[in-house]
């Protein structure tokens, strides 16, 4: 074999190798571009989902806050009513004690009956 034929064969092998290498690089770049596009699309979807979840959570938190405020206002109102009831009840109990004292002085009830009623009334106050 002469050196010219060998150089041509070597040149052919190198050229084939370089073409294969170039094709592999192009395929790799193409695949990398596809993966990047997928990643961008996924990132966009994730951002949209996060935004939607955030809106839903804010809405739910607002509803829960309003429900808590309503329950709190109702409990405060109930507490005020109960306090008014206790105050008026205490006033009524004191008036009853005064009446019982008068009944005792008048001899309508005994000291023992008065003390029993007094103990019961004072237990409620």
Buried (B, 14 or more C-beta within 10 A) or exposed (E): EEEEEEEEEEEEEEEEEEEEEEEEEEEEEEEEEEEEEEEEEEEEEEEEEEEEEEEEEEEEEEEEEEEEEEEEEEEEEEEEEEEEEEEEEEEEBEEEBEEBEEBBEEEEBEEEEBEEBBEEBEEEE
